[in-house]
């Protein structure tokens, strides 16, 4: 979905519809390549979210198809995944968008005195 | 101790995934499940997660699978259209035959005092054929 910013720059927030699991995976991979088990553990510590293995592989496949992550050569039987340059750009756009919405939400709560 | 039945259950559940997925992730998924079981994750939730993942994997349209689905749909449509078309094709000559029979059977049996076949168009095509065969007449 195309998002037009206030400053006139247009960003493509491709992560808007991929689901929370995919965004969490990208955030986790932003700090370096990881395999499935490491991703689940990192996301548990990062967001207190228990990612099921079925959800994990579904999200990894989707992100790989979108070209946002790539699979590295297998170590033992594990495939580490790495975020790609388009993946990092998409994550940045998505986090910017979340930040704006979050700031607006906080401001409204403040103004509403709730 | 619990690893054996757990591993067996996970293996069974992983068999629900498409072959393409199993080739790509199968071994890694089994190992991940073993690690999660060691961590204390309930076996049921792991199996459930993989089952839901498998269902999602089958339901998610893929380029190759989409082509196969379109081909199957076309085949199904062709079959469903082909059967009535076949029925129409088989009844059309019958209609023609019965119409010509009802109009022209006097030419086939000149002087015959036998009552000819009483034919109502189309529906009695087989009765006409049987009657003709029994009387050795083929117009």
gemmi code that builds the backbone of each chain (N, CA, C; Angstrom):
import gemmi

chains = {
    "A": [
        ("UNK", (0.857, -1.190, 0.000), (0.000, 0.000, 0.000), (0.893, 1.241, 0.000)),
        ("UNK", (0.624, 2.173, -0.902), (1.456, 3.368, -0.984), (1.068, 4.334, 0.125)),
        ("UNK", (2.051, 4.857, 0.801), (1.788, 5.813, 1.872), (2.444, 7.120, 1.492)),
        ("UNK", (1.648, 8.187, 1.438), (2.228, 9.487, 1.141), (2.478, 10.210, 2.453)),
        ("UNK", (3.697, 10.598, 2.645), (4.029, 11.272, 3.887), (3.662, 12.745, 3.819)),
        ("UNK", (3.651, 13.371, 4.994), (3.316, 14.789, 5.051), (4.352, 15.634, 4.328)),
        ("UNK", (5.598, 15.162, 4.404), (6.657, 15.955, 3.758), (6.674, 15.733, 2.247)),
        ("UNK", (5.697, 15.034, 1.739), (5.566, 14.866, 0.298), (6.244, 13.630, -0.253)),
        ("UNK", (7.126, 12.988, 0.541), (7.816, 11.792, 0.044), (6.862, 10.602, 0.115)),
        ("UNK", (6.902, 9.804, -0.901), (6.026, 8.634, -0.906), (6.825, 7.394, -0.535)),
        ("UNK", (6.317, 6.619, 0.391), (6.989, 5.385, 0.777), (6.050, 4.218, 0.566)),
        ("UNK", (6.620, 3.065, 0.238), (5.799, 1.880, -0.033), (5.829, 1.010, 1.214)),
        ("UNK", (4.746, 1.047, 1.987), (4.710, 0.259, 3.223), (4.203, -1.142, 2.900)),
        ("UNK", (5.110, -1.954, 2.380), (4.717, -3.306, 1.968), (4.429, -4.203, 3.170)),
        ("UNK", (4.856, -3.776, 4.338), (4.680, -4.612, 5.528), (3.327, -4.391, 6.196)),
        ("UNK", (2.560, -3.455, 5.651), (1.283, -3.136, 6.284), (0.355, -4.345, 6.339)),
        ("UNK", (0.464, -5.206, 5.354), (-0.477, -6.336, 5.273), (0.174, -7.701, 5.474)),
        ("UNK", (1.418, -7.730, 5.897), (2.056, -9.050, 6.006), (1.870, -9.701, 7.378)),
        ("UNK", (1.389, -8.932, 8.331), (1.138, -9.515, 9.651), (2.260, -9.236, 10.635)),
        ("UNK", (1.886, -9.354, 11.903), (2.807, -8.988, 12.979), (4.040, -9.905, 13.006)),
        ("UNK", (3.819, -11.193, 12.758), (4.931, -12.146, 12.826), (6.031, -11.761, 11.843)),
        ("UNK", (5.653, -11.379, 10.647), (6.652, -11.020, 9.633), (7.435, -9.781, 10.057)),
        ("UNK", (6.729, -8.802, 10.638), (7.408, -7.581, 11.074), (8.391, -7.912, 12.199)),
        ("UNK", (7.947, -8.764, 13.141), (8.827, -9.144, 14.254), (10.063, -9.896, 13.742)),
        ("UNK", (9.872, -10.738, 12.745), (11.003, -11.477, 12.167), (11.999, -10.496, 11.531)),
        ("UNK", (11.458, -9.518, 10.803), (12.354, -8.540, 10.167), (13.111, -7.740, 11.223)),
        ("UNK", (12.404, -7.363, 12.294), (13.066, -6.603, 13.366), (14.181, -7.460, 13.982)),
        ("UNK", (13.891, -8.734, 14.187), (14.893, -9.631, 14.770), (16.096, -9.800, 13.831)),
        ("UNK", (15.803, -9.930, 12.535), (16.898, -10.135, 11.572), (17.697, -8.854, 11.321)),
        ("UNK", (17.139, -7.718, 11.744), (17.837, -6.442, 11.533), (19.160, -6.415, 12.291)),
        ("UNK", (19.271, -7.237, 13.348), (20.520, -7.236, 14.128), (21.500, -8.310, 13.630)),
        ("UNK", (21.124, -9.053, 12.600), (22.045, -10.064, 12.051), (21.309, -11.333, 11.677)),
        ("UNK", (21.953, -12.194, 10.865), (21.296, -13.433, 10.408), (20.983, -14.368, 11.576)),
        ("UNK", (19.851, -15.058, 11.469), (19.452, -16.032, 12.503), (18.708, -17.186, 11.842)),
        ("UNK", (18.743, -18.336, 12.502), (17.927, -19.470, 12.046), (16.647, -19.523, 12.880)),
        ("UNK", (15.787, -20.480, 12.571), (14.448, -20.530, 13.158), (14.394, -20.473, 14.669)),
        ("UNK", (15.181, -21.331, 15.304), (15.124, -21.406, 16.770), (15.600, -20.087, 17.403)),
        ("UNK", (16.689, -19.525, 16.842), (17.218, -18.261, 17.356), (16.190, -17.141, 17.173)),
        ("UNK", (15.461, -17.194, 16.060), (14.433, -16.177, 15.805), (13.332, -16.258, 16.860)),
        ("UNK", (12.887, -17.479, 17.142), (11.803, -17.650, 18.116), (12.250, -17.128, 19.492)),
        ("UNK", (13.473, -17.460, 19.863), (13.979, -17.026, 21.172), (14.138, -15.508, 21.219)),
        ("UNK", (14.681, -14.947, 20.142), (14.910, -13.500, 20.110), (13.583, -12.752, 20.181)),
        ("UNK", (12.597, -13.242, 19.441), (11.294, -12.554, 19.415), (10.599, -12.684, 20.777)),
        ("UNK", (10.832, -13.809, 21.447), (10.267, -13.989, 22.790), (10.839, -12.916, 23.734)),
        ("UNK", (12.147, -12.682, 23.639), (12.781, -11.682, 24.500), (12.453, -10.262, 24.077)),
        ("UNK", (12.320, -10.085, 22.769), (12.120, -8.736, 22.207), (10.700, -8.210, 22.429)),
        ("UNK", (9.741, -9.048, 22.165), (8.354, -8.562, 22.162), (7.441, -9.368, 23.069)),
        ("UNK", (8.001, -10.333, 23.782), (7.205, -11.200, 24.652), (6.109, -11.915, 23.840)),
        ("UNK", (6.474, -12.292, 22.651), (5.534, -12.998, 21.758), (6.055, -14.407, 21.515)),
        ("UNK", (5.205, -15.402, 21.747), (5.570, -16.802, 21.462), (5.188, -17.098, 20.020)),
        ("UNK", (6.176, -17.159, 19.172), (5.910, -17.425, 17.754), (5.879, -18.936, 17.546)),
        ("UNK", (4.763, -19.463, 17.079), (4.674, -20.901, 16.808), (5.550, -21.266, 15.621)),
        ("UNK", (6.071, -22.494, 15.579), (6.953, -22.856, 14.455), (6.247, -22.818, 13.105)),
        ("UNK", (4.957, -23.174, 13.086), (4.200, -23.132, 11.830), (4.057, -21.709, 11.328)),
        ("UNK", (3.775, -20.806, 12.265), (3.656, -19.380, 11.912), (4.995, -18.859, 11.416)),
        ("UNK", (6.062, -19.285, 12.101), (7.407, -18.823, 11.743), (7.746, -19.175, 10.289)),
        ("UNK", (7.558, -20.448, 9.931), (7.937, -20.860, 8.579), (7.032, -20.229, 7.517)),
        ("UNK", (5.758, -20.048, 7.852), (4.849, -19.367, 6.920), (5.332, -17.949, 6.649)),
        ("UNK", (5.702, -17.246, 7.728), (6.148, -15.860, 7.589), (7.491, -15.798, 6.855)),
        ("UNK", (8.388, -16.751, 7.164), (9.696, -16.760, 6.487), (9.527, -16.956, 4.982)),
        ("UNK", (8.633, -17.891, 4.622), (8.386, -18.141, 3.191), (7.848, -16.896, 2.498)),
        ("UNK", (6.890, -16.238, 3.191), (6.269, -15.050, 2.605), (7.311, -13.953, 2.408)),
        ("UNK", (8.124, -13.734, 3.445), (9.139, -12.674, 3.364), (10.177, -12.984, 2.292)),
        ("UNK", (10.497, -14.265, 2.155), (11.483, -14.657, 1.139), (10.907, -14.435, -0.264)),
        ("UNK", (9.612, -14.764, -0.421), (8.968, -14.557, -1.727), (8.940, -13.080, -2.097)),
        ("UNK", (8.758, -12.229, -1.061), (8.714, -10.791, -1.306), (10.110, -10.202, -1.507)),
        ("UNK", (11.122, -11.015, -1.290), (12.504, -10.547, -1.467), (12.987, -9.709, -0.294)),
        ("UNK", (12.299, -9.814, 0.839), (12.677, -8.983, 1.987), (13.732, -9.672, 2.863)),
        ("UNK", (13.798, -11.012, 2.759), (14.860, -11.752, 3.443), (15.434, -12.758, 2.449)),
        ("UNK", (16.594, -13.313, 2.797), (17.151, -14.375, 1.948), (17.725, -15.470, 2.833)),
        ("UNK", (17.697, -16.661, 2.306), (18.206, -17.819, 3.037), (19.693, -17.963, 2.755)),
        ("UNK", (20.456, -18.195, 3.801), (21.903, -18.402, 3.642), (22.177, -19.905, 3.564)),
        ("UNK", (23.371, -20.293, 3.117), (23.682, -21.732, 3.075), (23.476, -22.393, 4.437)),
        ("UNK", (22.967, -23.626, 4.398), (22.585, -24.318, 5.638), (23.798, -24.619, 6.521)),
        ("UNK", (23.591, -24.440, 7.832), (24.602, -24.871, 8.817), (23.989, -26.082, 9.496)),
        ("UNK", (24.609, -27.225, 9.407), (23.993, -28.496, 9.826), (22.701, -28.643, 9.040)),
        ("UNK", (21.595, -28.631, 9.781), (20.315, -28.726, 9.065), (19.559, -27.406, 9.112)),
        ("UNK", (20.182, -26.405, 9.725), (19.485, -25.129, 9.913), (19.820, -24.135, 8.813)),
        ("UNK", (18.791, -23.443, 8.354), (18.990, -22.394, 7.357), (18.967, -21.050, 8.068)),
        ("UNK", (20.086, -20.338, 8.120), (20.002, -18.978, 8.661), (19.359, -18.058, 7.616)),
        ("UNK", (18.696, -17.036, 8.089), (18.069, -16.061, 7.191), (18.684, -14.693, 7.448)),
        ("UNK", (18.735, -13.916, 6.366), (19.321, -12.577, 6.474), (18.360, -11.570, 5.860)),
        ("UNK", (18.271, -10.404, 6.456), (17.417, -9.357, 5.888), (18.130, -8.779, 4.662)),
        ("UNK", (17.365, -8.497, 3.617), (17.957, -7.930, 2.394), (17.866, -6.394, 2.455)),
        ("UNK", (18.472, -5.735, 1.504), (18.409, -4.265, 1.471), (16.962, -3.781, 1.297)),
        ("UNK", (16.180, -4.397, 0.372), (14.768, -3.974, 0.277), (14.000, -4.276, 1.565)),
        ("UNK", (14.377, -5.354, 2.241), (13.730, -5.695, 3.512), (13.999, -4.647, 4.566)),
        ("UNK", (15.240, -4.201, 4.630), (15.604, -3.176, 5.614), (14.874, -1.870, 5.305)),
        ("UNK", (14.784, -1.551, 4.013), (14.095, -0.314, 3.620), (12.616, -0.403, 3.970)),
        ("UNK", (12.018, -1.556, 3.698), (10.589, -1.742, 3.993), (10.340, -1.667, 5.498)),
        ("UNK", (11.258, -2.238, 6.278), (11.103, -2.198, 7.740), (11.192, -0.758, 8.232)),
        ("UNK", (12.119, 0.012, 7.649), (12.276, 1.408, 8.058), (10.984, 2.185, 7.788)),
        ("UNK", (10.441, 1.996, 6.593), (9.198, 2.703, 6.226), (8.078, 2.305, 7.178)),
        ("UNK", (7.989, 1.026, 7.471), (6.906, 0.541, 8.340), (7.055, 1.077, 9.762)),
        ("UNK", (8.284, 1.070, 10.266), (8.507, 1.564, 11.633), (8.244, 3.063, 11.721)),
        ("UNK", (8.614, 3.804, 10.669), (8.309, 5.242, 10.625), (6.807, 5.464, 10.713)),
        ("UNK", (6.090, 4.647, 9.941), (4.626, 4.774, 9.910), (4.040, 4.463, 11.292)),
        ("UNK", (4.551, 3.399, 11.914), (4.060, 3.034, 13.250), (4.369, 4.140, 14.259)),
        ("UNK", (5.540, 4.732, 14.100), (5.966, 5.779, 15.026), (5.030, 6.991, 14.943)),
        ("UNK", (4.681, 7.344, 13.708), (3.778, 8.495, 13.518), (2.425, 8.205, 14.137)),
        ("UNK", (1.923, 7.015, 13.884), (0.603, 6.650, 14.416), (0.660, 6.598, 15.941)),
        ("UNK", (1.758, 6.058, 16.448), (1.922, 5.947, 17.891), (1.971, 7.332, 18.537)),
        ("UNK", (2.725, 8.243, 17.916), (2.842, 9.595, 18.461), (1.479, 10.280, 18.461)),
        ("UNK", (0.753, 10.094, 17.356), (-0.571, 10.709, 17.254), (-1.496, 10.141, 18.333)),
        ("UNK", (-1.400, 8.850, 18.557), (-2.246, 8.207, 19.568), (-1.938, 8.725, 20.963)),
        ("UNK", (-0.653, 8.875, 21.272), (-0.250, 9.374, 22.600), (-0.739, 10.804, 22.802)),
        ("UNK", (-0.587, 11.601, 21.734), (-1.011, 13.000, 21.807), (-2.513, 13.092, 22.073)),
        ("UNK", (-3.255, 12.265, 21.388), (-4.718, 12.293, 21.555), (-5.126, 11.855, 22.949)),
        ("UNK", (-4.408, 10.881, 23.468), (-4.698, 10.435, 24.839), (-4.429, 11.576, 25.819)),
        ("UNK", (-3.341, 12.304, 25.541), (-2.964, 13.418, 26.407), (-4.024, 14.518, 26.340)),
        ("UNK", (-4.408, 14.867, 25.118), (-5.398, 15.934, 24.915), (-6.751, 15.544, 25.487)),
        ("UNK", (-7.059, 14.274, 25.389), (-8.346, 13.809, 25.909), (-8.352, 13.675, 27.418)),
        ("UNK", (-7.175, 13.761, 28.028), (-7.083, 13.674, 29.490), (-7.442, 12.303, 30.024)),
        ("UNK", (-7.274, 11.279, 29.195), (-7.643, 9.922, 29.642), (-6.438, 9.253, 30.296)),
    ],
    "B": [
        ("UNK", (12.799, -39.214, 27.071), (11.792, -40.275, 27.163), (10.566, -39.954, 26.334)),
        ("UNK", (10.145, -38.620, 26.477), (8.962, -38.183, 25.746), (9.303, -37.802, 24.314)),
        ("UNK", (10.622, -37.728, 24.061), (11.055, -37.231, 22.745), (10.591, -38.140, 21.629)),
        ("UNK", (10.550, -39.456, 21.898), (10.221, -40.402, 20.847), (8.785, -40.238, 20.341)),
        ("UNK", (7.781, -40.305, 21.222), (6.419, -40.105, 20.735), (6.214, -38.693, 20.216)),
        ("UNK", (6.905, -37.718, 20.848), (6.803, -36.327, 20.404), (7.335, -36.181, 18.998)),
        ("UNK", (8.502, -36.777, 18.768), (9.117, -36.692, 17.438), (8.227, -37.369, 16.400)),
        ("UNK", (7.618, -38.482, 16.839), (6.757, -39.203, 15.902), (5.533, -38.362, 15.525)),
        ("UNK", (4.962, -37.700, 16.541), (3.801, -36.853, 16.287), (4.175, -35.697, 15.351)),
        ("UNK", (5.326, -35.079, 15.643), (5.771, -33.958, 14.799), (6.004, -34.435, 13.368)),
        ("UNK", (6.636, -35.597, 13.233), (6.865, -36.149, 11.885), (5.549, -36.354, 11.142)),
        ("UNK", (4.570, -36.886, 11.885), (3.249, -37.121, 11.273), (2.625, -35.808, 10.818)),
        ("UNK", (2.716, -34.809, 11.689), (2.107, -33.517, 11.354), (2.847, -32.869, 10.172)),
        ("UNK", (4.163, -33.031, 10.161), (4.937, -32.417, 9.070), (4.615, -33.053, 7.719)),
        ("UNK", (4.114, -34.301, 7.778), (3.719, -34.955, 6.523), (2.499, -34.290, 5.886)),
        ("UNK", (1.800, -33.458, 6.676), (0.628, -32.748, 6.130), (1.047, -31.610, 5.190)),
        ("UNK", (2.300, -31.209, 5.266), (2.754, -30.108, 4.408), (2.953, -30.602, 2.977)),
        ("UNK", (2.884, -29.685, 2.010), (3.193, -30.083, 0.626), (4.640, -30.578, 0.521)),
        ("UNK", (4.900, -31.441, -0.447), (6.240, -32.041, -0.614), (7.309, -30.967, -0.806)),
        ("UNK", (6.962, -29.942, -1.560), (7.929, -28.855, -1.821), (8.404, -28.231, -0.500)),
        ("UNK", (7.415, -27.999, 0.392), (7.740, -27.397, 1.688), (8.606, -28.355, 2.502)),
        ("UNK", (8.260, -29.656, 2.477), (8.994, -30.652, 3.290), (10.453, -30.764, 2.828)),
        ("UNK", (10.626, -30.682, 1.505), (12.003, -30.743, 0.993), (12.815, -29.550, 1.492)),
        ("UNK", (12.149, -28.419, 1.555), (12.844, -27.179, 1.913), (13.058, -27.066, 3.422)),
        ("UNK", (11.998, -27.313, 4.202), (12.060, -27.035, 5.638), (11.931, -28.262, 6.517)),
        ("UNK", (11.608, -29.413, 5.938), (11.229, -30.589, 6.729), (12.181, -30.933, 7.867)),
        ("UNK", (13.459, -31.133, 7.529), (14.439, -31.539, 8.541), (14.619, -30.457, 9.596)),
        ("UNK", (14.699, -29.214, 9.120), (14.911, -28.102, 10.038), (13.705, -27.949, 10.975)),
        ("UNK", (12.514, -28.144, 10.419), (11.296, -28.011, 11.225), (11.236, -29.082, 12.308)),
        ("UNK", (11.672, -30.299, 11.967), (11.689, -31.381, 12.961), (12.689, -31.073, 14.067)),
        ("UNK", (13.836, -30.540, 13.662), (14.856, -30.203, 14.660), (14.386, -29.049, 15.549)),
        ("UNK", (13.745, -28.071, 14.926), (13.229, -26.935, 15.701), (12.200, -27.418, 16.719)),
        ("UNK", (11.343, -28.329, 16.298), (10.333, -28.872, 17.212), (11.006, -29.580, 18.385)),
        ("UNK", (12.067, -30.340, 18.101), (12.787, -31.040, 19.171), (13.377, -30.047, 20.166)),
        ("UNK", (13.940, -28.958, 19.655), (14.525, -27.940, 20.536), (13.443, -27.267, 21.384)),
        ("UNK", (12.303, -26.994, 20.762), (11.208, -26.338, 21.492), (10.656, -27.269, 22.575)),
        ("UNK", (10.593, -28.572, 22.269), (10.118, -29.542, 23.265), (11.090, -29.568, 24.450)),
        ("UNK", (12.388, -29.538, 24.137), (13.406, -29.500, 25.199), (13.252, -28.250, 26.069)),
        ("UNK", (12.857, -27.147, 25.415), (12.658, -25.873, 26.133), (11.435, -25.908, 27.044)),
        ("UNK", (10.572, -26.875, 26.836), (9.365, -26.979, 27.649), (8.105, -26.508, 26.947)),
        ("UNK", (8.202, -26.221, 25.655), (7.002, -25.840, 24.899), (6.111, -27.082, 24.788)),
        ("UNK", (4.807, -26.947, 25.098), (3.932, -28.117, 25.014), (3.888, -28.704, 23.607)),
        ("UNK", (3.967, -30.014, 23.561), (3.974, -30.730, 22.278), (2.712, -30.412, 21.472)),
        ("UNK", (1.589, -30.313, 22.204), (0.309, -30.042, 21.533), (0.332, -28.721, 20.788)),
        ("UNK", (0.921, -27.703, 21.419), (0.918, -26.392, 20.763), (1.848, -26.388, 19.552)),
        ("UNK", (2.938, -27.148, 19.631), (3.843, -27.239, 18.468), (3.128, -27.941, 17.312)),
        ("UNK", (2.484, -29.073, 17.640), (1.783, -29.842, 16.603), (0.660, -29.002, 15.990)),
        ("UNK", (-0.046, -28.282, 16.879), (-1.167, -27.452, 16.410), (-0.647, -26.352, 15.476)),
        ("UNK", (0.453, -25.728, 15.871), (1.023, -24.657, 15.055), (1.430, -25.179, 13.676)),
        ("UNK", (2.050, -26.360, 13.664), (2.449, -26.942, 12.371), (1.224, -27.337, 11.543)),
        ("UNK", (0.176, -27.817, 12.220), (-1.043, -28.200, 11.475), (-1.675, -26.984, 10.808)),
        ("UNK", (-1.770, -25.898, 11.581), (-2.350, -24.662, 11.021), (-1.466, -24.161, 9.880)),
        ("UNK", (-0.151, -24.248, 10.101), (0.788, -23.827, 9.056), (0.620, -24.641, 7.790)),
        ("UNK", (0.398, -25.962, 7.976), (0.221, -26.837, 6.807), (-1.049, -26.464, 6.045)),
        ("UNK", (-2.118, -26.214, 6.808), (-3.381, -25.830, 6.159), (-3.201, -24.527, 5.389)),
        ("UNK", (-2.510, -23.585, 6.029), (-2.272, -22.296, 5.372), (-1.415, -22.488, 4.115)),
        ("UNK", (-0.447, -23.359, 4.219), (0.450, -23.620, 3.089), (-0.324, -24.176, 1.889)),
        ("UNK", (-1.288, -25.063, 2.166), (-2.090, -25.628, 1.068), (-3.034, -24.601, 0.481)),
        ("UNK", (-3.528, -23.697, 1.362), (-4.548, -22.749, 0.901), (-3.954, -21.517, 0.239)),
        ("UNK", (-2.670, -21.243, 0.517), (-2.060, -20.057, -0.074), (-1.829, -20.293, -1.563)),
        ("UNK", (-2.372, -19.403, -2.417), (-2.155, -19.609, -3.854), (-0.706, -19.346, -4.238)),
        ("UNK", (-0.152, -20.225, -5.044), (1.217, -20.056, -5.557), (1.135, -20.033, -7.084)),
        ("UNK", (2.105, -19.404, -7.758), (2.015, -19.298, -9.223), (1.771, -20.642, -9.911)),
        ("UNK", (2.561, -21.665, -9.567), (2.418, -22.980, -10.203), (1.095, -23.617, -9.856)),
        ("UNK", (0.755, -23.490, -8.534), (-0.478, -24.119, -8.068), (-1.690, -23.422, -8.681)),
        ("UNK", (-1.560, -22.072, -8.869), (-2.667, -21.332, -9.450), (-2.946, -21.844, -10.872)),
        ("UNK", (-1.866, -22.084, -11.607), (-1.999, -22.591, -12.976), (-2.697, -23.959, -12.960)),
        ("UNK", (-2.273, -24.796, -11.970), (-2.872, -26.123, -11.872), (-4.363, -26.012, -11.534)),
        ("UNK", (-4.675, -25.031, -10.617), (-6.069, -24.853, -10.228), (-6.908, -24.398, -11.414)),
        ("UNK", (-6.337, -23.478, -12.208), (-7.060, -22.979, -13.397), (-7.290, -24.136, -14.362)),
        ("UNK", (-6.237, -24.965, -14.555), (-6.361, -26.106, -15.470), (-7.434, -27.077, -14.970)),
        ("UNK", (-7.443, -27.321, -13.648), (-8.445, -28.221, -13.077), (-9.847, -27.657, -13.239)),
        ("UNK", (-9.962, -26.332, -12.998), (-11.266, -25.694, -13.121), (-11.776, -25.794, -14.553)),
        ("UNK", (-10.852, -25.546, -15.519), (-11.232, -25.628, -16.932), (-11.674, -27.045, -17.289)),
        ("UNK", (-10.922, -28.012, -16.751), (-11.259, -29.418, -17.009), (-12.634, -29.753, -16.444)),
        ("UNK", (-12.877, -29.245, -15.227), (-14.169, -29.503, -14.581), (-15.305, -28.883, -15.389)),
        ("UNK", (-15.071, -27.633, -15.861), (-16.091, -26.952, -16.663), (-16.319, -27.723, -17.967)),
        ("UNK", (-15.203, -28.143, -18.591), (-15.311, -28.888, -19.853), (-16.098, -30.176, -19.641)),
        ("UNK", (-15.814, -30.846, -18.508), (-16.528, -32.100, -18.226), (-18.007, -31.828, -17.997)),
        ("UNK", (-18.285, -30.768, -17.196), (-19.685, -30.504, -16.881), (-20.457, -30.039, -18.112)),
        ("UNK", (-19.727, -29.380, -19.053), (-20.393, -28.986, -20.300), (-20.443, -30.164, -21.278)),
        ("UNK", (-19.438, -31.005, -21.200), (-19.323, -32.124, -22.138), (-20.402, -33.162, -21.949)),
        ("UNK", (-20.804, -33.378, -20.711), (-21.812, -34.412, -20.458), (-23.166, -34.019, -21.050)),
        ("UNK", (-23.652, -32.768, -20.760), (-24.909, -32.389, -21.429), (-24.771, -32.326, -22.940)),
        ("UNK", (-23.570, -31.899, -23.420), (-23.369, -31.832, -24.874), (-23.443, -33.233, -25.477)),
        ("UNK", (-22.850, -34.178, -24.761), (-22.901, -35.565, -25.212), (-24.324, -36.094, -25.229)),
        ("UNK", (-25.078, -35.705, -24.217), (-26.478, -36.130, -24.160), (-27.263, -35.528, -25.311)),
        ("UNK", (-26.987, -34.214, -25.565), (-27.667, -33.539, -26.671), (-27.319, -34.209, -27.991)),
        ("UNK", (-26.013, -34.516, -28.139), (-25.554, -35.128, -29.387), (-26.212, -36.490, -29.593)),
        ("UNK", (-26.409, -37.215, -28.494), (-27.012, -38.538, -28.641), (-28.511, -38.440, -28.864)),
        ("UNK", (-29.126, -37.357, -28.360), (-30.574, -37.251, -28.543), (-30.922, -36.601, -29.881)),
        ("UNK", (-30.019, -35.776, -30.443), (-30.315, -35.093, -31.710), (-30.525, -36.078, -32.859)),
        ("UNK", (-29.604, -37.047, -33.071), (-29.885, -38.026, -34.136), (-31.127, -38.855, -33.833)),
        ("UNK", (-31.345, -39.054, -32.538), (-32.529, -39.817, -32.162), (-33.782, -39.085, -32.575)),
        ("UNK", (-33.729, -37.762, -32.334), (-34.878, -36.960, -32.718), (-35.095, -37.010, -34.227)),
        ("UNK", (-33.933, -36.836, -34.926), (-34.013, -36.852, -36.389), (-34.537, -38.195, -36.869)),
        ("UNK", (-34.015, -39.247, -36.265), (-34.416, -40.588, -36.680), (-35.893, -40.818, -36.396)),
        ("UNK", (-36.312, -40.410, -35.214), (-37.707, -40.656, -34.862), (-38.647, -39.809, -35.699)),
        ("UNK", (-38.154, -38.572, -36.047), (-38.986, -37.717, -36.888), (-39.147, -38.335, -38.266)),
        ("UNK", (-38.016, -38.835, -38.820), (-38.095, -39.438, -40.156), (-38.892, -40.735, -40.092)),
        ("UNK", (-38.782, -41.432, -38.974), (-39.551, -42.662, -38.806), (-41.043, -42.360, -38.820)),
        ("UNK", (-41.414, -41.349, -38.052), (-42.851, -41.061, -37.946), (-43.402, -40.552, -39.261)),
        ("UNK", (-42.486, -39.852, -40.039), (-42.961, -39.341, -41.314), (-42.885, -40.405, -42.413)),
        ("UNK", (-41.789, -41.161, -42.390), (-41.533, -41.982, -43.586), (-41.545, -43.475, -43.395)),
        ("UNK", (-42.072, -43.980, -42.337), (-41.988, -45.431, -42.162), (-42.869, -46.182, -43.137)),
        ("UNK", (-43.803, -45.474, -43.810), (-44.658, -46.133, -44.786), (-43.855, -46.563, -46.010)),
        ("UNK", (-42.721, -45.782, -46.273), (-41.898, -46.158, -47.417), (-41.142, -47.443, -47.142)),
        ("UNK", (-40.853, -47.685, -45.917), (-40.049, -48.845, -45.572), (-40.865, -50.121, -45.575)),
        ("UNK", (-42.136, -49.990, -45.348), (-42.914, -51.215, -45.242), (-44.178, -51.104, -46.095)),
        ("UNK", (-43.947, -51.064, -47.409), (-45.130, -50.934, -48.264), (-45.998, -52.179, -48.185)),
        ("UNK", (-47.203, -51.940, -48.027), (-48.145, -53.049, -48.018), (-48.212, -53.816, -46.734)),
        ("UNK", (-47.440, -53.436, -45.806), (-47.430, -54.147, -44.539), (-48.680, -53.799, -43.749)),
        ("UNK", (-49.310, -54.824, -43.247), (-50.515, -54.569, -42.453), (-50.214, -54.546, -40.968)),
        ("UNK", (-48.973, -54.881, -40.708), (-48.574, -54.843, -39.295), (-48.595, -53.404, -38.803)),
        ("UNK", (-49.062, -53.215, -37.649), (-48.977, -51.846, -37.152), (-47.523, -51.435, -36.928)),
        ("UNK", (-47.168, -50.327, -37.478), (-45.797, -49.821, -37.306), (-45.581, -49.352, -35.885)),
        ("UNK", (-44.378, -48.995, -35.621), (-44.097, -48.526, -34.271), (-44.754, -47.184, -34.010)),
        ("UNK", (-45.398, -47.105, -32.914), (-45.975, -45.813, -32.552), (-44.877, -45.003, -31.870)),
        ("UNK", (-44.507, -43.961, -32.534), (-43.317, -43.229, -32.080), (-43.673, -41.826, -31.659)),
        ("UNK", (-43.209, -41.484, -30.533), (-43.249, -40.074, -30.142), (-41.825, -39.578, -30.280)),
        ("UNK", (-41.654, -38.403, -30.831), (-40.307, -37.949, -31.158), (-39.349, -38.038, -29.971)),
        ("UNK", (-38.104, -38.375, -30.299), (-36.951, -38.390, -29.396), (-37.015, -39.437, -28.303)),
        ("UNK", (-38.087, -39.442, -27.535), (-38.098, -40.311, -26.362), (-38.170, -41.776, -26.737)),
        ("UNK", (-38.777, -42.099, -27.882), (-38.961, -43.499, -28.230), (-37.970, -43.987, -29.265)),
        ("UNK", (-36.829, -43.316, -29.329), (-35.817, -43.683, -30.292), (-35.404, -45.145, -30.135)),
        ("UNK", (-35.192, -45.549, -28.885), (-34.728, -46.920, -28.651), (-35.831, -47.924, -28.972)),
        ("UNK", (-37.056, -47.538, -28.664), (-38.159, -48.459, -28.960), (-38.265, -48.674, -30.475)),
        ("UNK", (-38.052, -47.584, -31.249), (-38.095, -47.690, -32.712), (-37.007, -48.618, -33.202)),
        ("UNK", (-35.802, -48.425, -32.663), (-34.669, -49.253, -33.093), (-34.948, -50.711, -32.807)),
        ("UNK", (-35.477, -50.982, -31.622), (-35.758, -52.377, -31.260), (-36.796, -52.971, -32.191)),
        ("UNK", (-37.829, -52.179, -32.449), (-38.902, -52.651, -33.329), (-38.358, -52.977, -34.706)),
        ("UNK", (-37.452, -52.057, -35.206), (-36.854, -52.258, -36.548), (-35.987, -53.485, -36.554)),
        ("UNK", (-35.212, -53.639, -35.515), (-34.304, -54.792, -35.466), (-35.098, -56.090, -35.446)),
        ("UNK", (-36.203, -56.079, -34.670), (-36.997, -57.289, -34.556), (-37.623, -57.648, -35.908)),
        ("UNK", (-37.973, -56.610, -36.703), (-38.629, -56.854, -37.973), (-37.659, -56.793, -39.139)),
        ("UNK", (-36.382, -56.708, -38.850), (-35.362, -56.733, -39.898), (-35.442, -55.571, -40.854)),
        ("UNK", (-35.897, -54.468, -40.394), (-36.019, -53.307, -41.286), (-35.054, -52.226, -40.854)),
        ("UNK", (-34.307, -51.746, -41.765), (-33.413, -50.614, -41.497), (-33.588, -49.627, -42.605)),
        ("UNK", (-34.189, -48.528, -42.343), (-34.466, -47.539, -43.377), (-33.219, -46.713, -43.673)),
    ],
}
model = gemmi.Model(1)
for chain_id, residues in chains.items():
    chain = gemmi.Chain(chain_id)
    for i, (resn, *xyz) in enumerate(residues, 1):
        res = gemmi.Residue()
        res.name, res.seqid = resn, gemmi.SeqId(i, " ")
        for name, pos in zip(("N", "CA", "C"), xyz):
            atom = gemmi.Atom()
            atom.name, atom.element = name, gemmi.Element(name[0])
            atom.pos, atom.b_iso = gemmi.Position(*pos), 0.0
            res.add_atom(atom)
        chain.add_residue(res)
    model.add_chain(chain)
structure = gemmi.Structure()
structure.add_model(model)
structure.setup_entities()
